[in-house]
Amino acid sequence: MRHLPGRRAAALAVLLLPLPAQAEAALADFYLLLPKMLLVLVYIGLLRYGWLLALVVALGWLMHLSARYYRAHHDGADNDELMQLLRVLPSLRALTGLGIAALACWLLARLLIGAEQLDSLEAHMAQAGKPVQQAPPPATPPALANPFGGQWPDRMGYLTGASVLARNGRTTLLVSNESSGYPVYVKLCRFGVPACTGLRHAYIDAGWYFRFEQVTPGDYELRYQRTYPAGLAARSGRITIANGRVGDEVRVQIPTVPAATAEAGAAFTRIDTAAF
């Protein structure tokens, strides 16, 4: 146990030995990249403010030529206020050297870094300066209107103003919409009738169920339409309601996706909304 601290120190030293070498390598890479970084900065500066530099250089030379002209035509006017001003302004000629150096950096950047990469950078800067165009909001899908007017019932229920027929039996027809994922408008029809005005009409929200109670014995079918988004309709196969005892129940499940064509065992088959 006495040698444990020494072992830890040795292990720590082994782990830390590569760090100076890694730091030196990173510093060397930085020194190699520094000239290119400076060239890129100068290039970006010329792209944005090159016009300003050219304007100042031109102004300096204009002042210089004006001073020479003024001296040539106004001998002995060194104490003139305008002459004093023109003596200061020619110092702007130093910007000419700065402009030449900037142009040399621009050419060097094109040669060392590559014209394609710099053009890509320029295009990216131009794109970044443009305002971001917001994508148009997605179109709201259409919803099915209540055929009897007004709002759909809350969660589930008969439609206000619709008929409630075939109610002289003892059996309950339970329609479950717990797994379809969308609200539906359901109507109870006589089986095999091409055009069905509906014996009963109900709305069932997604995740809910509704009971058609006291259905008269006979053969029926259910037809439903998706209320939101609209555009899906289906019909069931034969549903036989027997003259059973009070409390008997027949359960029908609204599918997530109805069958495209009539298939054996398919509870619902998709139909055109016009045939609903």
C-alpha positions in Angstrom: 0.0 0.0 0.0 3.0 2.4 0.6 3.9 2.2 -3.1 0.4 3.1 -4.4 0.9 6.9 -4.6 4.1 6.4 -6.5 2.4 4.1 -9.0 -0.4 6.7 -9.5 2.2 9.4 -10.1 3.9 7.2 -12.7 0.7 6.4 -14.5 -0.3 10.1 -14.5 3.1 11.0 -15.9 2.6 8.5 -18.7 -0.7 10.0 -19.6 0.6 13.6 -19.6 3.7 12.9 -21.6 2.0 13.1 -25.0 0.4 16.5 -24.2 3.4 18.7 -24.9 3.9 17.0 -28.3 0.2 17.4 -29.1 0.3 21.1 -28.1 3.4 21.7 -30.3 1.7 20.0 -33.2 -1.5 22.0 -32.8 0.6 25.2 -32.6 2.5 24.3 -35.7 -0.8 23.7 -37.5 -2.0 27.1 -36.3 1.2 28.8 -37.6 0.7 27.1 -41.0 -3.0 28.2 -41.2 -2.5 31.7 -39.9 -1.3 33.2 -43.3 -4.3 31.6 -45.1 -6.6 32.9 -42.4 -5.2 36.4 -42.8 -5.6 36.2 -46.6 -9.2 35.1 -46.2 -9.9 38.0 -43.9 -8.4 40.5 -46.3 -10.3 38.9 -49.1 -13.6 39.2 -47.2 -12.8 42.8 -46.3 -12.2 43.6 -49.9 -15.5 42.0 -50.9 -17.4 44.1 -48.4 -15.4 47.4 -48.3 -13.2 47.4 -51.4 -15.3 50.2 -52.9 -14.6 52.4 -49.9 -10.8 51.8 -50.1 -10.9 52.7 -53.9 -12.8 55.9 -53.1 -10.4 57.0 -50.5 -7.3 56.3 -52.7 -8.9 58.2 -55.6 -9.7 61.1 -53.2 -6.0 61.1 -52.0 -4.7 61.3 -55.6 -7.2 64.0 -56.5 -6.0 66.1 -53.6 -2.4 65.5 -54.5 -2.9 66.6 -58.1 -4.9 69.6 -56.9 -2.0 70.6 -54.6 0.5 70.4 -57.4 -1.7 72.5 -59.7 -2.3 75.1 -56.9 1.5 75.4 -56.3 2.2 75.8 -60.0 -0.3 78.7 -60.4 0.0 80.4 -57.0 3.7 81.1 -56.4 4.5 82.3 -52.9 1.2 81.4 -51.5 2.5 78.9 -48.9 0.7 80.7 -46.1 -2.7 80.5 -47.9 -5.3 78.5 -45.9 -6.2 76.4 -48.9 -2.5 75.6 -49.4 -2.2 74.5 -45.8 -5.1 72.2 -46.2 -3.7 70.7 -49.5 -0.4 70.0 -47.7 -2.1 67.7 -45.2 -4.4 65.9 -47.7 -1.7 64.4 -49.9 -0.8 62.2 -46.9 -3.7 60.2 -48.2 -1.4 58.9 -50.9 -0.2 56.4 -48.4 -3.5 54.6 -48.9 -2.3 53.9 -52.5 0.3 51.5 -51.1 -2.3 50.0 -48.9 -4.6 49.4 -51.9 -1.7 47.8 -53.8 -1.0 45.5 -50.9 -4.6 44.6 -50.6 -4.8 43.8 -54.3 -1.7 41.6 -54.0 -3.3 39.8 -51.0 -6.5 39.2 -53.1 -4.5 37.7 -56.0 -2.4 35.6 -53.6 -5.6 34.3 -51.9 -7.0 33.3 -55.3 -3.8 31.4 -56.1 -3.1 29.7 -52.7 -6.6 29.0 -51.5 -8.3 28.4 -54.8 -10.8 30.3 -56.9 -13.6 27.7 -56.4 -13.4 27.8 -52.6 -13.3 31.6 -52.5 -16.2 31.8 -55.0 -18.2 29.4 -52.8 -17.4 31.6 -49.8 -18.5 34.7 -51.7 -21.8 33.0 -52.7 -22.4 31.9 -49.1 -21.8 35.5 -47.9 -24.2 36.9 -50.4 -26.8 34.3 -49.5 -26.3 35.0 -45.8 -27.0 38.7 -46.4 -30.4 38.0 -47.9 -33.5 37.9 -45.7 -34.7 34.4 -44.9 -37.9 33.6 -46.8 -40.5 31.9 -44.7 -42.0 28.9 -46.2 -45.7 29.3 -46.8 -47.9 27.6 -44.2 -49.2 24.2 -45.2 -52.7 24.2 -46.6 -55.4 23.3 -44.1 -57.0 20.0 -45.1 -60.8 20.2 -45.7 -63.2 19.1 -43.0 -66.5 17.4 -43.5 -69.5 19.6 -42.6 -72.4 18.4 -40.5 -75.1 17.4 -43.0 -77.8 18.6 -40.5 -76.0 21.9 -39.8 -74.3 23.2 -36.7 -71.3 21.7 -34.9 -70.5 18.1 -34.5 -71.4 16.7 -31.0 -68.7 16.8 -28.3 -66.8 13.5 -28.4 -69.8 11.4 -29.5 -73.6 11.4 -29.9 -76.6 11.5 -32.2 -76.7 14.4 -34.7 -79.2 17.0 -33.7 -82.2 17.1 -36.1 -81.5 13.6 -37.6 -84.0 10.7 -37.4 -83.6 7.9 -34.9 -85.4 4.9 -36.4 -85.4 1.1 -36.1 -85.6 1.2 -32.3 -88.0 -1.5 -31.4 -85.5 -4.2 -30.4 -83.5 -5.3 -27.4 -80.0 -5.5 -28.8 -77.4 -2.7 -28.7 -75.0 -2.1 -31.6 -71.8 -0.8 -30.2 -69.5 1.1 -32.7 -66.0 1.5 -31.5 -63.7 4.2 -32.9 -60.9 3.6 -30.3 -58.2 2.7 -32.8 -58.8 4.5 -36.1 -57.1 7.7 -35.1 -59.6 10.1 -36.7 -63.2 11.2 -36.0 -66.1 9.7 -38.1 -69.7 10.4 -39.0 -71.6 7.1 -38.9 -75.0 6.2 -40.1 -77.0 3.0 -39.8 -78.5 1.6 -43.0 -80.5 -1.3 -44.2 -78.2 -3.9 -45.7 -77.9 -3.9 -49.5 -79.7 -0.6 -50.0 -77.7 1.3 -52.8 -78.8 4.8 -51.6 -79.0 5.1 -47.8 -80.5 8.2 -46.2 -79.7 6.7 -42.8 -81.9 5.2 -40.1 -79.7 6.8 -37.4 -76.8 9.3 -37.5 -74.0 9.7 -35.0 -70.6 11.3 -34.6 -67.8 9.4 -32.9 -64.5 11.2 -32.1 -61.2 9.4 -32.2 -60.7 7.2 -29.2 -64.4 6.9 -28.3 -67.3 4.6 -29.0 -71.1 5.0 -29.3 -74.0 2.7 -28.7 -77.0 2.4 -31.0 -79.5 1.0 -28.5 -82.7 -1.0 -28.9 -82.0 -1.8 -32.6 -84.9 -3.6 -34.3 -84.0 -7.1 -35.4 -82.9 -7.3 -39.1 -79.9 -7.0 -41.4 -78.0 -3.8 -41.3 -74.8 -2.2 -42.5 -72.8 0.8 -41.2 -71.4 3.5 -43.4 -69.0 6.1 -42.1 -67.0 9.1 -43.4 -63.9 10.6 -41.9 -64.8 14.1 -40.8 -61.2 15.5 -40.6 -59.6 15.4 -42.9 -62.5 14.6 -45.2 -62.3 12.3 -48.2 -62.5 8.8 -46.8 -65.7 6.7 -46.7 -66.4 3.0 -46.1 -69.2 0.6 -45.6 -69.4 -2.6 -43.5 -70.6 -6.0 -44.4 -73.9 -7.5 -43.2 -74.6 -7.0 -39.5 -77.4 -9.2 -38.3 -79.4 -8.1 -35.2 -81.3 -10.9 -33.7 -84.3 -10.7 -31.4 -82.3 -11.5 -28.4 -82.5 -10.7 -24.7 -82.2 -7.3 -23.2 -78.6 -6.4 -22.8 -77.3 -8.3 -25.8 -74.6 -6.4 -27.7 -73.0 -6.5 -31.1 -69.7 -4.8 -31.4 -68.2 -3.3 -34.6 -64.8 -1.7 -34.8 -64.0 1.2 -37.2 -60.7 0.2 -38.9 -57.6 2.3 -39.2 -57.6 1.7 -43.0 -60.6 0.1 -44.6 -60.0 -2.5 -47.3 -59.7 -1.2 -50.8 -62.0 -3.9 -52.3 -64.4 -6.4 -50.8 -62.4 -9.1 -49.2 -63.3 -12.1 -47.2 -63.2 -11.2 -43.5 -62.9 -7.5 -44.1 -65.2 -5.6 -41.8 -65.3 -2.5 -43.9 -64.7 -1.7 -47.6 -63.8 1.6 -48.9 -66.4 3.4 -51.1 -66.6 6.7 -53.0 -67.9 9.5 -50.9 -70.6 10.1 -53.4 -72.0 6.6 -52.7 -72.1 7.3 -49.0 
